[in-house]
């Protein structure tokens, strides 16, 4: 049996799993303390559903509820968080929340396709891959060793979605910020040119957060 076949699923060592759990728990705790101020800027439909659900829960129970859904998400990637009080109750509560909560039925995915593509090229430099799923080129100032970074443009979920994966594993592990919080991809729905500018300006800070996991 070669050494590659002995690697943990997703290329995750025990120490790396512990780091991911610590980052996810610490961030979600801070989100609860700030009434989810930072998370709120990511306007994907999954984030909106989560915020509508969590703000319907008594403040005394919000941390346990939020951590329960975070740990459930990480468990899908074979990363275990340990026990959270009433975890099964909160996971079931979230799963039973109406699926249409927080959705904007007027959203049009391709409304700002050309403007978004131009902004991304202007701000991020060279990109590779297809027009709707570009990766950061090797010369881009946002390239991070051991992280494969890229964008998904004009998808069903959001007009701009930043994706970050650990390199060097048999299967890539998503380390995008909101994914760690259990909410899905890090992204924005874009409704105007001003929203495009705001989103692109924040990309460097979001990418930098991935460094904590290396």
Secondary structure as GFF3:
##gff-version 3
##sequence-region A 1 214
A	DSSP	three_ten_helix	4	6	.	.	.	ID=ss1
A	DSSP	three_ten_helix	9	11	.	.	.	ID=ss2
A	DSSP	alpha_helix	14	33	.	.	.	ID=ss3
A	DSSP	three_ten_helix	39	41	.	.	.	ID=ss4
A	DSSP	alpha_helix	45	54	.	.	.	ID=ss5
A	DSSP	alpha_helix	59	75	.	.	.	ID=ss6
A	DSSP	alpha_helix	87	95	.	.	.	ID=ss7
A	DSSP	alpha_helix	113	124	.	.	.	ID=ss8
A	DSSP	beta_strand	127	129	.	.	.	ID=ss9
A	DSSP	beta_strand	134	136	.	.	.	ID=ss10
A	DSSP	beta_strand	147	153	.	.	.	ID=ss11
A	DSSP	beta_strand	160	166	.	.	.	ID=ss12
A	DSSP	beta_strand	173	174	.	.	.	ID=ss13
A	DSSP	alpha_helix	177	180	.	.	.	ID=ss14
A	DSSP	beta_strand	186	188	.	.	.	ID=ss15
A	DSSP	alpha_helix	193	209	.	.	.	ID=ss16
A	DSSP	three_ten_helix	210	213	.	.	.	ID=ss17
###
